[in-house]
């Protein structure tokens, strides 16, 4: 097996070490291209895209996530209300800090 590349992946082929070996490899590639083994004329458009075939059954997101019934789940509603209460407390605390800072700034300017 070839040594890993700098990115940690493995090389799929042997890398020619000498200039002569590289010239031979390039020539072989050019010959294969000329014989039509490689088609570089493709524009890689989506026209020839085929999605992978899966043996898994089709499921909707609602089925996996529990559907719309989760909107009335008492546990989730309690969590949501707790989050909203935390946000209200945080907003009130920030407003208090802003008022205190404004009072400090006004006192500093009054000196």
N, C-alpha and C positions, 0 to 999 in steps of 0.2 A: 504494500500500500504506500502511495506517495506521502511525503511529509505534509502536514497541514499548512495551508497558506496563512499569510499574516492575519487574515480575518477569522481564522479558525475553521474554515471549510476545507474540504479535501479536493485536490485537483482531480479532474476526471481523466486526464491523460498525461503521458510523459512529456515533459518540457524539453525541447531540444537544447543542448548545452552549447553547441558551437554554431558559428555563423553558417557553416556548410549544412549542418543538420536543419537549421532554420530555413535555409533556402530550399532544401529538399521538401520540407513540410509545407512551405508556402506553394511550391510548384505542384505538389500533390493536391493541395486544396484548390488551386486554380484549375487544374485538370478536372477535378470532380465537379467544380462549378460549371466549367465549360460543357461537360457532358450532361448537365441538367440535374445532377444529384442534389444541388442546393438551389432553392428558389428565393432570391433576394428581391424579387420584383413585388412581393406581397407588401401591401401598404399597412398591414396589421390592423385593418379596420375591424369594427365590431360585426361586420357582415358574416364573417366566418366563425364567430364565437358560438360555442355550444356549451351550455352550463353542465357541470358535472352531474352525473346520474347518481342518485342516492337510493339506497335500499330502505332508508328510514321512512316511516309513515309521515305523511304531511300533517302538521299540526299548526293551528293558528296561535298567535301570541296570546290571545285571551285564554286559550286552553292552558298554556304553560304558566301564565301569570295568575291564573285563578279567575279570569274574566272580570266583568263589571261588579260581581258580587263582593269583591274586595273593598269597594267603596263604602260598603255598609258594615264592614268588619269592626266590631267594637274595639278590638285591640289596636287596630290601625288608627281608628278615630281618636283613641286616647293618646297614642303616640303623637299624632298630628296636633292635637290640642296642646300637648306638653311642649312641642316645638314652637307653636305660636306663642304660648305664654313666655317661653324663654326669649323669643324675639322681642316681645313687648317689653320685658324687663330690661333687656340689653338696650333697646331704644330709649327707654326712660332714663337709664343710667347715663347713656351718652348725652342726652339732653341736659341732665343735671351737671355733668362735667363741663359741657359747653357754657352753661350759665355761670358756673363757678369761674371758668377761665375768663369770661367776659367781665365779670366783676373784678377779678384780679387785674386785668388789663386796664379797666377804667380807674382803679385805685392807683396804679402805677403812673398813668398819664396825669392824674390829678396832683401828683407830688410836685 
